[in-house]
Amino acid sequence: MNIDVKLDSNLNLDATELEKAIQEELEASAYQIEKQAKANCPVDTGYLRNSIKADVDNLEANIGTKCSYASYVHDGTYKMEARPFLESAAETVLDDIEDRIADAIMRLI
């Protein structure tokens, strides 16, 4: 899932401050997704849940896991129902990210 932020404005905003505000909202959202994905994740041993991590750098966030069986749990198999712990977390948190970024920009004005 990708989200692109494009500003089309004649506002006199400091680019560094603007980037910092967007980065802060992105970080907050990424860590919320991580937290929610862990809450949604089915648990047997706890390995999958504990492997979910958010990595945020340079206006880019990656939330996921390197657990080898994560995709089988998330997407399901012919023998097992899908349990989309990460996708549902992202959808919940990202529903209002545009509003939060807009609010952050408005605080700079």
C-alpha positions in Angstrom: 0.0 0.0 0.0 1.5 3.3 -1.0 0.4 6.9 -0.1 1.8 9.8 -2.0 1.6 13.3 -0.6 1.7 16.1 -3.1 1.4 19.8 -2.1 0.1 22.1 -4.7 0.2 25.5 -3.1 1.6 29.0 -3.1 2.0 29.1 0.6 5.2 30.5 1.9 6.3 27.5 4.1 9.8 26.6 5.0 10.5 23.3 3.2 12.5 21.9 6.1 9.6 22.6 8.6 7.1 21.2 6.2 9.1 18.0 5.7 9.6 17.6 9.5 5.9 18.0 10.1 5.0 15.4 7.5 7.7 13.1 8.8 6.3 13.3 12.3 2.8 12.4 11.2 4.2 9.6 9.1 6.1 8.2 12.0 3.1 8.5 14.3 0.9 6.7 11.7 3.5 3.9 11.1 3.9 3.2 14.8 0.1 3.2 15.2 -0.2 0.7 12.3 2.5 -1.5 14.0 0.7 -1.4 17.3 -2.7 -2.2 15.7 -1.2 -5.0 13.5 0.3 -6.6 16.7 -3.1 -6.3 18.3 -4.8 -7.9 15.3 -2.3 -10.7 14.8 -3.3 -14.2 15.8 -1.0 -15.6 18.4 0.3 -19.2 18.8 3.9 -18.7 20.0 4.1 -14.9 19.7 6.9 -15.0 17.1 4.9 -13.5 14.3 3.4 -10.8 16.5 6.8 -9.8 17.9 8.3 -9.7 14.4 6.0 -6.9 13.2 8.1 -3.7 12.9 7.7 -0.2 11.6 10.7 1.4 9.9 10.5 5.1 9.0 13.1 7.1 7.2 13.2 10.0 4.8 9.4 10.4 4.3 8.9 6.7 3.8 7.5 4.1 6.1 7.6 0.3 5.9 5.6 -1.8 8.2 5.9 -5.5 8.0 7.6 -8.7 9.1 10.3 -10.9 7.9 8.6 -13.9 9.4 8.6 -16.7 6.8 5.0 -17.7 7.3 3.5 -14.3 7.7 2.0 -14.2 4.2 0.2 -17.5 4.8 -1.4 -16.2 8.0 -2.2 -12.8 6.5 -3.5 -14.0 3.1 -4.6 -17.5 4.0 -4.2 -20.8 2.2 -6.5 -23.3 0.8 -6.6 -24.9 4.2 -6.6 -21.8 6.3 -8.8 -18.7 6.3 -7.0 -15.4 5.7 -6.4 -13.2 8.8 -5.2 -9.9 7.3 -3.7 -8.4 10.5 -1.5 -5.9 8.7 -3.9 -4.7 6.0 -6.7 -4.2 8.4 -4.4 -2.2 10.7 -3.2 0.0 7.9 -6.8 0.7 6.7 -7.9 1.7 10.1 -5.0 4.1 10.8 -4.7 5.5 7.3 -8.4 6.4 6.9 -7.6 9.9 8.3 -3.9 10.4 7.5 -4.6 13.1 4.9 -6.5 15.1 7.6 -3.7 14.7 10.1 -1.1 15.9 7.5 -3.3 18.8 6.6 -3.7 19.7 10.3 0.1 19.6 10.7 0.5 21.9 7.7 -2.1 24.3 9.0 -0.2 24.5 12.3 2.8 25.8 10.3 0.8 28.5 8.6 
